[in-house]
Amino acid sequence: MNNISQLISLLGGTGAVAEKLKIRPSAISNWKKLNKIPSNKREAILELGSYLNVNIEKFLPSKKLNNLKFKMLLIICGGIASYKSLEIIRLIKKTDIELDVVMTKSAQKFITPLLVTSLNEKKCYIDLFSNEDEAKMNHINLARSPDLILVAPATANIMAKLANGLADDLASTILLASFSKVIFAPSMNPVMWNNLATRENYRKLLDRGIKFIEPDTGDMACGENGTGRFPEPKSILKFALSYIKENQILKSQFKNISILITAGPTIEEIDPIRFVSNKSSGKQGFEIASELTRRGAQVTLISGPVNIPFPDCKNIIKVKTAKEMLDNVTQQLPTDILICSAAVADWKLIPKTFSNNKIDTNNKIKKNNNKLFFEAEKNPDILETISKSNVRPKIVVGFSAETTNINQNAHSKLMSKNIDLIIANDVSNNKVFGKDFNKVSLIEKNNYEEWKKQSKKSVAYHLANKINDLLINYNKRGVNA
Ligand SMILES: Cc1cc2nc3c(=O)[nH]c(=O)nc-3n(C[C@H](O)[C@H](O)[C@H](O)COP(=O)(O)O)c2cc1C
């Protein structure tokens, strides 16, 4: 007797199963013959099994994620829905996902670590200050090794902690120390969910790239009605799996594509002490470098002097002046894509005296040269030089920081400099430089899009999508040419 025949007989036989599922008995006979249950009937069989208390899973092949080796960390927080995380563990155990589980202290008031350990067949982590685990810096390992961290249920408390950088237990320390993708599945009383503090924390986390599975609306365990209900574990896992798949696809989206990115300001020294530069922080360019590296591109980042940490990309070149930046860009060509996000100082200032006395700029200029003036010498325009050269990459993207007539100015730059795409932003009143948010317009020859204000990380994400479209179009044109 094969697996499926055994299962059908445990469920009451061909006739009974056919009746329960409202299908013809010949269909069930067919399943038995093929030793296979069609995927659209799998759920119905599982439900029937749980209704009749028959353990179906050992008869059905597990639904594996196609060749996807994946590590997930589930963080269970303390709320009414904590017990539903047990169902999430059960569902994950049917996939190929390697699962670790962390519980907060409050979660342990609702369900026990022992229950989690036995379901996951693996130690459940509960303590930041564990002598035994911390011998191997467990909190860092738990933070770094998963591809995805799912916080389910996520309490108002854990949202507030991460939004404000608190790390006073294992769960919050892991979240703060991680580079992994993070999904929050919040569940709480509707008043807690709508509280301005929670709304603000939600916004902050969203802007930092955390994904949310929005809570459902309806009757709550606390007797109130509104938004805050924990979604069904099945739909949480479905969301997480499609997110994993999307990321797996994105990971190789720019495979074998070389991308050169300039970022930050440049500086032009007047003497060993003074210089002329601008307020660019490099944040937007660094986010773009990170995003494209995450998507599999071979990124070379050429950065002017900045005060922020460098992203984790293949090759980083540090420069000071516009000329050094141009020289290094030229040396790195050919590449498939060039993104010029650096704010290159347009001029260098040459100090002069009215009496035409020679000034020694290798040493500090003394104040006794009291009648100084500066001659502005134009720096090379890197974007224009490269995009009009015979080593022009397939795609050239520029940035245009403006204070007036933003879009018109950016559009004329696009046309006159032969650029494929310009990101224009209004930098008046200190709105952009050094900030974590950006409000930009995207300008192409025949397309204009005004993007809402969003984090620089999010701008990088959407820009990467756009560049991918441009590359696909370029390749199509190449094939059709
Ligand atoms: C019976 C009970 C139910 C609770 N349910 C929730 C809930 O559903 N969502 C929530 O955010 N907090 C809920 N709380 C409050 C959290 O348990 C509390 O904020 C705790 O500090 C959360 O800790 P954690 O985020 O470390 O798990 C509940 C508290 C109690 C006593």
The ligand as an SDF file (V2000), in Angstrom:
LIG
                    3D

 31 33  0  0  0  0  0  0  0  0999 V2000
   -2.4860   40.0140   29.1530 C   0  0  0  0  0  0  0  0  0  0  0  0
   -1.6100   40.9410   28.3990 C   0  0  0  0  0  0  0  0  0  0  0  0
   -1.7330   41.0360   27.0520 C   0  0  0  0  0  0  0  0  0  0  0  0
   -0.9100   41.9080   26.3210 C   0  0  0  0  0  0  0  0  0  0  0  0
   -1.0580   41.9700   24.9670 N   0  0  0  0  0  0  0  0  0  0  0  0
   -0.2800   42.8010   24.2580 C   0  0  0  0  0  0  0  0  0  0  0  0
   -0.4200   42.8630   22.8450 C   0  0  0  0  0  0  0  0  0  0  0  0
   -1.2030   42.1610   22.2310 O   0  0  0  0  0  0  0  0  0  0  0  0
    0.3820   43.7270   22.1670 N   0  0  0  0  0  0  0  0  0  0  0  0
    1.2790   44.5220   22.7980 C   0  0  0  0  0  0  0  0  0  0  0  0
    1.9530   45.3020   22.1220 O   0  0  0  0  0  0  0  0  0  0  0  0
    1.4330   44.4750   24.1460 N   0  0  0  0  0  0  0  0  0  0  0  0
    0.6710   43.6330   24.8860 C   0  0  0  0  0  0  0  0  0  0  0  0
    0.8300   43.5790   26.2400 N   0  0  0  0  0  0  0  0  0  0  0  0
    1.8430   44.4190   26.8800 C   0  0  0  0  0  0  0  0  0  0  0  0
    3.2310   43.8180   26.6980 C   0  0  0  0  0  0  0  0  0  0  0  0
    3.2660   42.5180   27.2220 O   0  0  0  0  0  0  0  0  0  0  0  0
    4.2400   44.7130   27.3940 C   0  0  0  0  0  0  0  0  0  0  0  0
    4.2920   45.9640   26.7400 O   0  0  0  0  0  0  0  0  0  0  0  0
    5.6090   44.0900   27.4520 C   0  0  0  0  0  0  0  0  0  0  0  0
    6.5150   45.0120   28.0290 O   0  0  0  0  0  0  0  0  0  0  0  0
    6.1290   43.7110   26.0820 C   0  0  0  0  0  0  0  0  0  0  0  0
    7.4220   43.2000   26.1730 O   0  0  0  0  0  0  0  0  0  0  0  0
    8.2450   42.6840   24.9110 P   0  0  0  0  0  0  0  0  0  0  0  0
    8.0850   43.6980   23.8370 O   0  0  0  0  0  0  0  0  0  0  0  0
    9.6530   42.6260   25.4060 O   0  0  0  0  0  0  0  0  0  0  0  0
    7.7370   41.3470   24.5570 O   0  0  0  0  0  0  0  0  0  0  0  0
    0.0260   42.7050   26.9800 C   0  0  0  0  0  0  0  0  0  0  0  0
    0.1590   42.5950   28.3660 C   0  0  0  0  0  0  0  0  0  0  0  0
   -0.6480   41.7290   29.0570 C   0  0  0  0  0  0  0  0  0  0  0  0
   -0.5100   41.6400   30.5520 C   0  0  0  0  0  0  0  0  0  0  0  0
  1  2  1  0
  2  3  1  0
  2 30  2  0
  3  4  2  0
  4  5  1  0
  4 28  1  0
  5  6  2  0
  6  7  1  0
  6 13  1  0
  7  8  2  0
  7  9  1  0
  9 10  1  0
 10 11  2  0
 10 12  1  0
 12 13  2  0
 13 14  1  0
 14 15  1  0
 14 28  1  0
 15 16  1  0
 16 17  1  0
 16 18  1  0
 18 19  1  0
 18 20  1  0
 20 21  1  0
 20 22  1  0
 22 23  1  0
 23 24  1  0
 24 25  2  0
 24 26  1  0
 24 27  1  0
 28 29  2  0
 29 30  1  0
 30 31  1  0
M  END
$$$$
